[in-house]
Amino acid sequence: MPGKIHCYLAGDHDRLDALLERAMSDPANIDAAAYAQFRAGLLKHIAMEEKVLLPAAQKARGGDALPIAARLRLDHGALTALLVPSPTASIVAAIRAILKAHNPLEEDPGGMYDQCEALAGAEADEIFHRLQNYPEVKVLPHVDTAFVMEATRRALSRAGYDLKL
């Protein structure tokens, strides 16, 4: 039975998936408001994992990161890079492809959320509280330059994705 940390973060995945679906309900006219909510939410979700969950697991392991942490961080970097330019059908397709591979690494039985929950032990309530109260992240305007697109392609490549933008 998944614990409250797992349920909270998996529920946030569901919320983000619904926002992205709403944003793309008409691919010819991306719903900018829904996409903005998705973008801010995904950036906050990644920050919660990177600044609360993964460090707590590393601390519980005596300073050793979870074996899956490096893979997740590459995905987080690729996702973050994809959120910099304005959304297009190909950018959203890349985000969806990464999330399809990434979310099971966190949510599946024995995945990152279960591992973190098991490691948290008596500190699980405190970690859950920190996740629930994590502040909104600052979201900057989109940047649509050749430099940003090349940096995004490099982030995707580093993470092992060969996706067309």
CNS distance restraints for C-alpha pairs under 8 A (distance, minus, plus):
assign (resid   2 and name CA) (resid   6 and name CA) 5.82 0.50 0.50
assign (resid   2 and name CA) (resid   7 and name CA) 6.36 0.50 0.50
assign (resid   2 and name CA) (resid 114 and name CA) 6.94 0.50 0.50
assign (resid   3 and name CA) (resid   7 and name CA) 6.16 0.50 0.50
assign (resid   3 and name CA) (resid 114 and name CA) 7.62 0.50 0.50
assign (resid   3 and name CA) (resid 117 and name CA) 6.77 0.50 0.50
assign (resid   4 and name CA) (resid   8 and name CA) 5.87 0.50 0.50
assign (resid   4 and name CA) (resid 128 and name CA) 7.23 0.50 0.50
assign (resid   5 and name CA) (resid   9 and name CA) 6.24 0.50 0.50
assign (resid   5 and name CA) (resid 113 and name CA) 7.08 0.50 0.50
assign (resid   5 and name CA) (resid 117 and name CA) 6.55 0.50 0.50
assign (resid   5 and name CA) (resid 124 and name CA) 7.49 0.50 0.50
assign (resid   5 and name CA) (resid 127 and name CA) 7.83 0.50 0.50
assign (resid   5 and name CA) (resid 128 and name CA) 5.61 0.50 0.50
assign (resid   6 and name CA) (resid  10 and name CA) 5.92 0.50 0.50
assign (resid   6 and name CA) (resid 107 and name CA) 7.19 0.50 0.50
assign (resid   6 and name CA) (resid 113 and name CA) 5.10 0.50 0.50
assign (resid   6 and name CA) (resid 114 and name CA) 6.48 0.50 0.50
assign (resid   6 and name CA) (resid 117 and name CA) 7.13 0.50 0.50
assign (resid   7 and name CA) (resid  11 and name CA) 5.80 0.50 0.50
assign (resid   8 and name CA) (resid  12 and name CA) 6.31 0.50 0.50
assign (resid   9 and name CA) (resid  13 and name CA) 6.39 0.50 0.50
assign (resid   9 and name CA) (resid  45 and name CA) 7.88 0.50 0.50
assign (resid   9 and name CA) (resid 113 and name CA) 7.99 0.50 0.50
assign (resid  10 and name CA) (resid  14 and name CA) 6.48 0.50 0.50
assign (resid  10 and name CA) (resid 107 and name CA) 6.39 0.50 0.50
assign (resid  11 and name CA) (resid  15 and name CA) 6.31 0.50 0.50
assign (resid  12 and name CA) (resid  16 and name CA) 6.12 0.50 0.50
assign (resid  12 and name CA) (resid  45 and name CA) 7.59 0.50 0.50
assign (resid  13 and name CA) (resid  17 and name CA) 6.07 0.50 0.50
assign (resid  13 and name CA) (resid 103 and name CA) 7.70 0.50 0.50
assign (resid  14 and name CA) (resid  18 and name CA) 6.22 0.50 0.50
assign (resid  15 and name CA) (resid  19 and name CA) 6.34 0.50 0.50
assign (resid  16 and name CA) (resid  20 and name CA) 6.23 0.50 0.50
assign (resid  16 and name CA) (resid  38 and name CA) 5.66 0.50 0.50
assign (resid  16 and name CA) (resid  41 and name CA) 6.73 0.50 0.50
assign (resid  16 and name CA) (resid  42 and name CA) 6.82 0.50 0.50
assign (resid  17 and name CA) (resid  21 and name CA) 6.15 0.50 0.50
assign (resid  18 and name CA) (resid  22 and name CA) 6.13 0.50 0.50
assign (resid  19 and name CA) (resid  23 and name CA) 6.10 0.50 0.50
assign (resid  19 and name CA) (resid  34 and name CA) 5.74 0.50 0.50
assign (resid  19 and name CA) (resid  35 and name CA) 6.82 0.50 0.50
assign (resid  19 and name CA) (resid  37 and name CA) 7.04 0.50 0.50
assign (resid  19 and name CA) (resid  38 and name CA) 5.46 0.50 0.50
assign (resid  20 and name CA) (resid  24 and name CA) 6.18 0.50 0.50
assign (resid  20 and name CA) (resid  34 and name CA) 7.00 0.50 0.50
assign (resid  20 and name CA) (resid  35 and name CA) 6.22 0.50 0.50
assign (resid  20 and name CA) (resid  38 and name CA) 5.99 0.50 0.50
assign (resid  21 and name CA) (resid  25 and name CA) 5.88 0.50 0.50
assign (resid  22 and name CA) (resid  31 and name CA) 7.17 0.50 0.50
assign (resid  22 and name CA) (resid  34 and name CA) 6.33 0.50 0.50
assign (resid  23 and name CA) (resid  30 and name CA) 5.47 0.50 0.50
assign (resid  23 and name CA) (resid  31 and name CA) 4.40 0.50 0.50
assign (resid  23 and name CA) (resid  32 and name CA) 6.74 0.50 0.50
assign (resid  23 and name CA) (resid  33 and name CA) 7.55 0.50 0.50
assign (resid  23 and name CA) (resid  34 and name CA) 4.88 0.50 0.50
assign (resid  23 and name CA) (resid  35 and name CA) 5.11 0.50 0.50
assign (resid  24 and name CA) (resid  29 and name CA) 7.62 0.50 0.50
assign (resid  24 and name CA) (resid  30 and name CA) 5.39 0.50 0.50
assign (resid  24 and name CA) (resid  31 and name CA) 6.60 0.50 0.50
assign (resid  25 and name CA) (resid  30 and name CA) 7.52 0.50 0.50
assign (resid  25 and name CA) (resid  31 and name CA) 7.85 0.50 0.50
assign (resid  26 and name CA) (resid  30 and name CA) 6.25 0.50 0.50
assign (resid  26 and name CA) (resid  31 and name CA) 7.79 0.50 0.50
assign (resid  27 and name CA) (resid  89 and name CA) 6.59 0.50 0.50
assign (resid  30 and name CA) (resid  35 and name CA) 7.52 0.50 0.50
assign (resid  30 and name CA) (resid  87 and name CA) 7.78 0.50 0.50
assign (resid  30 and name CA) (resid  88 and name CA) 7.89 0.50 0.50
assign (resid  31 and name CA) (resid  35 and name CA) 6.14 0.50 0.50
assign (resid  32 and name CA) (resid  36 and name CA) 5.99 0.50 0.50
assign (resid  33 and name CA) (resid  37 and name CA) 6.37 0.50 0.50
assign (resid  34 and name CA) (resid  38 and name CA) 6.19 0.50 0.50
assign (resid  35 and name CA) (resid  39 and name CA) 5.96 0.50 0.50
assign (resid  36 and name CA) (resid  40 and name CA) 6.14 0.50 0.50
assign (resid  37 and name CA) (resid  41 and name CA) 5.91 0.50 0.50
assign (resid  38 and name CA) (resid  42 and name CA) 5.95 0.50 0.50
assign (resid  39 and name CA) (resid  43 and name CA) 6.19 0.50 0.50
assign (resid  39 and name CA) (resid  83 and name CA) 6.50 0.50 0.50
assign (resid  40 and name CA) (resid  44 and name CA) 6.20 0.50 0.50
assign (resid  40 and name CA) (resid 136 and name CA) 7.79 0.50 0.50
assign (resid  40 and name CA) (resid 137 and name CA) 7.00 0.50 0.50
assign (resid  40 and name CA) (resid 138 and name CA) 7.98 0.50 0.50
assign (resid  40 and name CA) (resid 139 and name CA) 6.31 0.50 0.50
assign (resid  41 and name CA) (resid  45 and name CA) 6.05 0.50 0.50
assign (resid  42 and name CA) (resid  46 and name CA) 6.08 0.50 0.50
assign (resid  43 and name CA) (resid  47 and name CA) 6.16 0.50 0.50
assign (resid  43 and name CA) (resid  80 and name CA) 6.94 0.50 0.50
assign (resid  43 and name CA) (resid 137 and name CA) 6.91 0.50 0.50
assign (resid  44 and name CA) (resid  48 and name CA) 6.15 0.50 0.50
assign (resid  44 and name CA) (resid 134 and name CA) 7.95 0.50 0.50
assign (resid  44 and name CA) (resid 135 and name CA) 7.83 0.50 0.50
assign (resid  44 and name CA) (resid 136 and name CA) 6.19 0.50 0.50
assign (resid  44 and name CA) (resid 137 and name CA) 5.65 0.50 0.50
assign (resid  45 and name CA) (resid  49 and name CA) 6.43 0.50 0.50
assign (resid  46 and name CA) (resid  50 and name CA) 6.05 0.50 0.50
assign (resid  46 and name CA) (resid  76 and name CA) 6.49 0.50 0.50
assign (resid  47 and name CA) (resid  51 and name CA) 5.61 0.50 0.50
assign (resid  47 and name CA) (resid  52 and name CA) 7.71 0.50 0.50
assign (resid  48 and name CA) (resid  52 and name CA) 5.32 0.50 0.50
assign (resid  48 and name CA) (resid  53 and name CA) 6.55 0.50 0.50
assign (resid  48 and name CA) (resid 131 and name CA) 6.16 0.50 0.50
assign (resid  48 and name CA) (resid 134 and name CA) 6.79 0.50 0.50
assign (resid  49 and name CA) (resid  53 and name CA) 4.71 0.50 0.50
assign (resid  49 and name CA) (resid  54 and name CA) 5.82 0.50 0.50
assign (resid  50 and name CA) (resid  54 and name CA) 5.58 0.50 0.50
assign (resid  50 and name CA) (resid  55 and name CA) 7.02 0.50 0.50
assign (resid  50 and name CA) (resid  73 and name CA) 7.83 0.50 0.50
assign (resid  51 and name CA) (resid  55 and name CA) 6.29 0.50 0.50
assign (resid  52 and name CA) (resid  56 and name CA) 6.09 0.50 0.50
assign (resid  52 and name CA) (resid 127 and name CA) 7.17 0.50 0.50
assign (resid  52 and name CA) (resid 130 and name CA) 7.29 0.50 0.50
assign (resid  52 and name CA) (resid 131 and name CA) 7.05 0.50 0.50
assign (resid  53 and name CA) (resid  57 and name CA) 6.30 0.50 0.50
assign (resid  53 and name CA) (resid 116 and name CA) 6.97 0.50 0.50
assign (resid  53 and name CA) (resid 127 and name CA) 7.32 0.50 0.50
assign (resid  54 and name CA) (resid  58 and name CA) 6.15 0.50 0.50
assign (resid  54 and name CA) (resid  65 and name CA) 7.48 0.50 0.50
assign (resid  54 and name CA) (resid  66 and name CA) 7.59 0.50 0.50
assign (resid  54 and name CA) (resid  69 and name CA) 7.16 0.50 0.50
assign (resid  54 and name CA) (resid 116 and name CA) 7.61 0.50 0.50
assign (resid  55 and name CA) (resid  59 and name CA) 6.07 0.50 0.50
assign (resid  55 and name CA) (resid  65 and name CA) 7.81 0.50 0.50
assign (resid  56 and name CA) (resid  60 and name CA) 6.18 0.50 0.50
assign (resid  56 and name CA) (resid 116 and name CA) 7.75 0.50 0.50
assign (resid  56 and name CA) (resid 120 and name CA) 7.26 0.50 0.50
assign (resid  56 and name CA) (resid 127 and name CA) 7.78 0.50 0.50
assign (resid  57 and name CA) (resid  61 and name CA) 6.20 0.50 0.50
assign (resid  57 and name CA) (resid  65 and name CA) 6.99 0.50 0.50
assign (resid  57 and name CA) (resid  66 and name CA) 6.86 0.50 0.50
assign (resid  57 and name CA) (resid 116 and name CA) 5.51 0.50 0.50
assign (resid  57 and name CA) (resid 119 and name CA) 6.19 0.50 0.50
assign (resid  57 and name CA) (resid 120 and name CA) 6.91 0.50 0.50
assign (resid  58 and name CA) (resid  62 and name CA) 6.52 0.50 0.50
assign (resid  58 and name CA) (resid  63 and name CA) 5.07 0.50 0.50
assign (resid  58 and name CA) (resid  64 and name CA) 5.23 0.50 0.50
assign (resid  58 and name CA) (resid  65 and name CA) 4.52 0.50 0.50
assign (resid  58 and name CA) (resid  66 and name CA) 6.41 0.50 0.50
assign (resid  59 and name CA) (resid  63 and name CA) 5.08 0.50 0.50
assign (resid  59 and name CA) (resid  64 and name CA) 7.34 0.50 0.50
assign (resid  60 and name CA) (resid 119 and name CA) 6.01 0.50 0.50
assign (resid  60 and name CA) (resid 120 and name CA) 6.86 0.50 0.50
assign (resid  61 and name CA) (resid  65 and name CA) 7.04 0.50 0.50
assign (resid  61 and name CA) (resid  66 and name CA) 7.84 0.50 0.50
assign (resid  61 and name CA) (resid 119 and name CA) 7.60 0.50 0.50
assign (resid  65 and name CA) (resid  69 and name CA) 6.37 0.50 0.50
assign (resid  68 and name CA) (resid  72 and name CA) 6.33 0.50 0.50
assign (resid  68 and name CA) (resid 112 and name CA) 7.23 0.50 0.50
assign (resid  69 and name CA) (resid  73 and name CA) 6.07 0.50 0.50
assign (resid  70 and name CA) (resid  74 and name CA) 6.34 0.50 0.50
assign (resid  71 and name CA) (resid  75 and name CA) 6.48 0.50 0.50
assign (resid  71 and name CA) (resid 159 and name CA) 7.52 0.50 0.50
assign (resid  72 and name CA) (resid  76 and name CA) 6.09 0.50 0.50
assign (resid  72 and name CA) (resid 102 and name CA) 7.20 0.50 0.50
assign (resid  73 and name CA) (resid  77 and name CA) 6.08 0.50 0.50
assign (resid  74 and name CA) (resid  78 and name CA) 6.28 0.50 0.50
assign (resid  74 and name CA) (resid 155 and name CA) 7.73 0.50 0.50
assign (resid  74 and name CA) (resid 158 and name CA) 6.97 0.50 0.50
assign (resid  74 and name CA) (resid 159 and name CA) 4.85 0.50 0.50
assign (resid  75 and name CA) (resid  79 and name CA) 6.08 0.50 0.50
assign (resid  75 and name CA) (resid  98 and name CA) 7.02 0.50 0.50
assign (resid  75 and name CA) (resid 102 and name CA) 6.96 0.50 0.50
assign (resid  75 and name CA) (resid 156 and name CA) 8.00 0.50 0.50
assign (resid  75 and name CA) (resid 159 and name CA) 5.86 0.50 0.50
assign (resid  76 and name CA) (resid  80 and name CA) 6.01 0.50 0.50
assign (resid  77 and name CA) (resid  81 and name CA) 6.11 0.50 0.50
assign (resid  77 and name CA) (resid 155 and name CA) 6.39 0.50 0.50
assign (resid  77 and name CA) (resid 159 and name CA) 7.88 0.50 0.50
assign (resid  78 and name CA) (resid  82 and name CA) 6.26 0.50 0.50
assign (resid  78 and name CA) (resid 152 and name CA) 6.92 0.50 0.50
assign (resid  78 and name CA) (resid 155 and name CA) 4.95 0.50 0.50
assign (resid  78 and name CA) (resid 156 and name CA) 5.05 0.50 0.50
assign (resid  78 and name CA) (resid 159 and name CA) 6.58 0.50 0.50
assign (resid  79 and name CA) (resid  83 and name CA) 6.47 0.50 0.50
assign (resid  79 and name CA) (resid  95 and name CA) 6.31 0.50 0.50
assign (resid  79 and name CA) (resid  98 and name CA) 7.42 0.50 0.50
assign (resid  80 and name CA) (resid  84 and name CA) 6.93 0.50 0.50
assign (resid  81 and name CA) (resid  85 and name CA) 7.93 0.50 0.50
assign (resid  81 and name CA) (resid 151 and name CA) 7.46 0.50 0.50
assign (resid  81 and name CA) (resid 152 and name CA) 5.06 0.50 0.50
assign (resid  81 and name CA) (resid 155 and name CA) 6.74 0.50 0.50
assign (resid  82 and name CA) (resid  91 and name CA) 6.46 0.50 0.50
assign (resid  82 and name CA) (resid  94 and name CA) 7.88 0.50 0.50
assign (resid  82 and name CA) (resid  95 and name CA) 6.93 0.50 0.50
assign (resid  82 and name CA) (resid 152 and name CA) 6.12 0.50 0.50
assign (resid  83 and name CA) (resid  87 and name CA) 7.52 0.50 0.50
assign (resid  83 and name CA) (resid 142 and name CA) 7.67 0.50 0.50
assign (resid  84 and name CA) (resid 141 and name CA) 7.77 0.50 0.50
assign (resid  84 and name CA) (resid 142 and name CA) 5.18 0.50 0.50
assign (resid  84 and name CA) (resid 143 and name CA) 5.84 0.50 0.50
assign (resid  84 and name CA) (resid 144 and name CA) 7.78 0.50 0.50
assign (resid  84 and name CA) (resid 148 and name CA) 7.50 0.50 0.50
assign (resid  85 and name CA) (resid 142 and name CA) 4.94 0.50 0.50
assign (resid  85 and name CA) (resid 143 and name CA) 4.91 0.50 0.50
assign (resid  85 and name CA) (resid 144 and name CA) 4.99 0.50 0.50
assign (resid  85 and name CA) (resid 145 and name CA) 7.89 0.50 0.50
assign (resid  85 and name CA) (resid 148 and name CA) 7.13 0.50 0.50
assign (resid  85 and name CA) (resid 149 and name CA) 7.35 0.50 0.50
assign (resid  86 and name CA) (resid 142 and name CA) 5.36 0.50 0.50
assign (resid  86 and name CA) (resid 143 and name CA) 6.85 0.50 0.50
assign (resid  86 and name CA) (resid 144 and name CA) 6.47 0.50 0.50
assign (resid  87 and name CA) (resid  91 and name CA) 5.90 0.50 0.50
assign (resid  87 and name CA) (resid  92 and name CA) 6.43 0.50 0.50
assign (resid  88 and name CA) (resid  92 and name CA) 6.16 0.50 0.50
assign (resid  89 and name CA) (resid  93 and name CA) 6.06 0.50 0.50
assign (resid  90 and name CA) (resid  94 and name CA) 6.20 0.50 0.50
assign (resid  90 and name CA) (resid 164 and name CA) 6.80 0.50 0.50
assign (resid  90 and name CA) (resid 165 and name CA) 5.25 0.50 0.50
assign (resid  91 and name CA) (resid  95 and name CA) 6.26 0.50 0.50
assign (resid  91 and name CA) (resid 165 and name CA) 5.90 0.50 0.50
assign (resid  92 and name CA) (resid  96 and name CA) 6.11 0.50 0.50
assign (resid  93 and name CA) (resid  97 and name CA) 6.16 0.50 0.50
assign (resid  94 and name CA) (resid  98 and name CA) 6.26 0.50 0.50
assign (resid  94 and name CA) (resid 163 and name CA) 6.15 0.50 0.50
assign (resid  94 and name CA) (resid 164 and name CA) 7.52 0.50 0.50
assign (resid  94 and name CA) (resid 165 and name CA) 7.57 0.50 0.50
assign (resid  95 and name CA) (resid  99 and name CA) 6.14 0.50 0.50
assign (resid  96 and name CA) (resid 100 and name CA) 6.00 0.50 0.50
assign (resid  97 and name CA) (resid 101 and name CA) 6.61 0.50 0.50
assign (resid  98 and name CA) (resid 102 and name CA) 5.82 0.50 0.50
assign (resid  98 and name CA) (resid 161 and name CA) 7.99 0.50 0.50
assign (resid  99 and name CA) (resid 103 and name CA) 5.54 0.50 0.50
assign (resid 100 and name CA) (resid 104 and name CA) 7.33 0.50 0.50
assign (resid 101 and name CA) (resid 105 and name CA) 7.27 0.50 0.50
assign (resid 102 and name CA) (resid 106 and name CA) 6.99 0.50 0.50
assign (resid 103 and name CA) (resid 107 and name CA) 5.97 0.50 0.50
assign (resid 104 and name CA) (resid 108 and name CA) 4.99 0.50 0.50
assign (resid 104 and name CA) (resid 111 and name CA) 7.27 0.50 0.50
assign (resid 105 and name CA) (resid 111 and name CA) 5.32 0.50 0.50
assign (resid 105 and name CA) (resid 112 and name CA) 6.38 0.50 0.50
assign (resid 106 and name CA) (resid 111 and name CA) 4.79 0.50 0.50
assign (resid 106 and name CA) (resid 112 and name CA) 4.42 0.50 0.50
assign (resid 106 and name CA) (resid 113 and name CA) 5.37 0.50 0.50
assign (resid 106 and name CA) (resid 114 and name CA) 7.89 0.50 0.50
assign (resid 107 and name CA) (resid 111 and name CA) 5.60 0.50 0.50
assign (resid 107 and name CA) (resid 112 and name CA) 6.87 0.50 0.50
assign (resid 107 and name CA) (resid 113 and name CA) 6.06 0.50 0.50
assign (resid 107 and name CA) (resid 114 and name CA) 7.56 0.50 0.50
assign (resid 109 and name CA) (resid 114 and name CA) 6.68 0.50 0.50
assign (resid 110 and name CA) (resid 114 and name CA) 5.31 0.50 0.50
assign (resid 110 and name CA) (resid 115 and name CA) 6.15 0.50 0.50
assign (resid 111 and name CA) (resid 115 and name CA) 6.14 0.50 0.50
assign (resid 112 and name CA) (resid 116 and name CA) 5.99 0.50 0.50
assign (resid 113 and name CA) (resid 117 and name CA) 6.04 0.50 0.50
assign (resid 114 and name CA) (resid 118 and name CA) 6.14 0.50 0.50
assign (resid 115 and name CA) (resid 119 and name CA) 6.19 0.50 0.50
assign (resid 116 and name CA) (resid 120 and name CA) 5.96 0.50 0.50
assign (resid 117 and name CA) (resid 121 and name CA) 6.91 0.50 0.50
assign (resid 117 and name CA) (resid 124 and name CA) 6.57 0.50 0.50
assign (resid 120 and name CA) (resid 124 and name CA) 4.87 0.50 0.50
assign (resid 120 and name CA) (resid 127 and name CA) 7.72 0.50 0.50
assign (resid 123 and name CA) (resid 127 and name CA) 6.24 0.50 0.50
assign (resid 124 and name CA) (resid 128 and name CA) 6.00 0.50 0.50
assign (resid 125 and name CA) (resid 129 and name CA) 6.12 0.50 0.50
assign (resid 126 and name CA) (resid 130 and name CA) 6.26 0.50 0.50
assign (resid 127 and name CA) (resid 131 and name CA) 6.24 0.50 0.50
assign (resid 128 and name CA) (resid 132 and name CA) 6.18 0.50 0.50
assign (resid 129 and name CA) (resid 133 and name CA) 6.14 0.50 0.50
assign (resid 130 and name CA) (resid 134 and name CA) 5.83 0.50 0.50
assign (resid 143 and name CA) (resid 148 and name CA) 6.94 0.50 0.50
assign (resid 144 and name CA) (resid 148 and name CA) 6.57 0.50 0.50
assign (resid 144 and name CA) (resid 149 and name CA) 7.32 0.50 0.50
assign (resid 145 and name CA) (resid 149 and name CA) 6.40 0.50 0.50
assign (resid 146 and name CA) (resid 150 and name CA) 6.14 0.50 0.50
assign (resid 147 and name CA) (resid 151 and name CA) 6.14 0.50 0.50
assign (resid 148 and name CA) (resid 152 and name CA) 6.05 0.50 0.50
assign (resid 149 and name CA) (resid 153 and name CA) 6.20 0.50 0.50
assign (resid 150 and name CA) (resid 154 and name CA) 6.25 0.50 0.50
assign (resid 151 and name CA) (resid 155 and name CA) 6.24 0.50 0.50
assign (resid 152 and name CA) (resid 156 and name CA) 6.25 0.50 0.50
assign (resid 153 and name CA) (resid 157 and name CA) 6.15 0.50 0.50
assign (resid 153 and name CA) (resid 165 and name CA) 7.81 0.50 0.50
assign (resid 154 and name CA) (resid 158 and name CA) 6.07 0.50 0.50
assign (resid 155 and name CA) (resid 159 and name CA) 6.29 0.50 0.50
assign (resid 156 and name CA) (resid 160 and name CA) 6.36 0.50 0.50
assign (resid 156 and name CA) (resid 161 and name CA) 5.16 0.50 0.50
assign (resid 156 and name CA) (resid 162 and name CA) 6.96 0.50 0.50
assign (resid 156 and name CA) (resid 163 and name CA) 7.43 0.50 0.50
assign (resid 157 and name CA) (resid 161 and name CA) 5.26 0.50 0.50
assign (resid 157 and name CA) (resid 162 and name CA) 6.32 0.50 0.50
